[in-house]
Amino acid sequence: MATLDEYRGHIQNLLTEQAKLVWDQCIQAQTIFDTERDHYQLVYVGWRESKRLYGTVLHLDIIDGKIWIQQDGTEVGIANQLVKLGVPRQDIVLGLDPPKMRQYTEFATG
């Protein structure tokens, strides 16, 4: 059985790797790791001419021993990446889906 420290490490590594994929020099990728409260985010920040660029690309929390995906703006899907790393589907909650729809996924409902 995986430990919370392993989950934290997987999340931090995945967000760090995703941050390296920024293709636009106007955008700064910022990883935010709150390991005390188990909140993890990848945020894009920047300016293009006079237009502000800001958005949360990934937001994951660890709640009651499960990884909750609160936001996923990636093409691959971070849930799929976590499964490839050995995280059981029953330990991943697609928090970005409505609670009544989670029963139809391959992942935990909450």
C-alpha positions in Angstrom: 0.0 0.0 0.0 1.3 3.4 -0.9 2.0 6.0 1.7 1.0 9.7 1.8 4.7 10.6 1.3 4.7 8.6 -1.9 1.6 10.3 -3.1 3.1 13.7 -2.2 6.2 12.8 -4.1 4.3 11.7 -7.2 2.2 14.8 -7.2 5.2 17.1 -6.8 7.2 15.3 -9.5 4.3 15.4 -12.0 3.6 19.1 -11.4 7.3 19.9 -11.7 7.5 18.0 -15.0 4.4 19.7 -16.4 5.8 23.1 -15.5 8.7 22.4 -17.8 6.4 22.1 -20.8 5.5 25.8 -21.0 5.9 26.8 -24.6 5.4 30.5 -24.3 8.1 32.9 -23.0 5.4 35.2 -21.8 4.2 32.6 -19.3 5.8 31.7 -16.0 4.8 28.3 -14.6 4.7 28.3 -10.8 4.4 25.2 -8.7 2.8 25.7 -5.3 3.3 22.9 -2.8 1.6 23.1 0.6 2.8 19.8 2.1 1.4 20.6 5.6 -2.2 20.9 4.3 -1.7 18.7 1.2 -2.6 21.3 -1.5 -0.7 21.3 -4.7 -1.1 23.6 -7.8 0.5 24.5 -11.1 -0.4 28.0 -12.0 0.5 30.0 -15.2 1.2 33.7 -14.7 2.3 36.3 -17.2 1.5 39.1 -19.6 1.1 39.2 -23.4 1.2 42.9 -24.4 -1.4 44.5 -22.1 -3.4 41.3 -21.5 -2.9 39.5 -18.2 -2.4 35.7 -18.4 -3.3 33.8 -15.2 -4.8 30.4 -14.6 -4.6 27.2 -12.5 -3.6 24.4 -14.8 -3.5 21.7 -12.1 -4.8 21.6 -8.6 -4.6 18.5 -6.5 -5.4 17.9 -2.8 -4.8 14.9 -0.6 -7.9 14.4 1.5 -8.4 11.4 3.9 -5.6 9.5 2.1 -7.0 10.0 -1.4 -5.7 12.2 -4.2 -8.5 14.6 -5.2 -8.0 16.2 -8.7 -9.7 19.6 -8.4 -8.6 21.0 -11.7 -6.8 19.4 -14.7 -6.1 21.5 -17.7 -3.7 19.0 -19.3 -4.3 16.9 -22.4 -3.0 13.7 -21.0 -4.9 13.8 -17.7 -3.0 13.7 -14.4 -5.2 10.8 -13.2 -3.8 8.6 -16.0 -0.3 9.6 -15.0 -0.9 8.8 -11.4 -2.2 5.3 -12.3 0.9 4.7 -14.4 2.9 5.5 -11.3 1.1 2.8 -9.4 -1.6 4.8 -7.6 -4.7 2.7 -7.3 -7.8 4.1 -9.0 -9.7 3.8 -5.7 -7.3 6.3 -4.2 -8.0 9.0 -6.9 -11.1 11.1 -6.8 -12.1 13.3 -9.8 -13.2 16.2 -7.7 -13.7 18.3 -10.8 -16.6 16.0 -11.8 -20.1 16.5 -10.1 -20.5 14.1 -7.2 -23.4 12.3 -8.8 -21.4 11.6 -11.9 -18.3 10.1 -10.2 -20.0 6.7 -9.9 -19.7 6.3 -13.7 -15.9 6.7 -13.7 -13.2 4.1 -13.0 -12.1 6.2 -10.0 -13.2 6.7 -6.4 -16.4 8.6 -5.7 -15.1 10.5 -2.7 
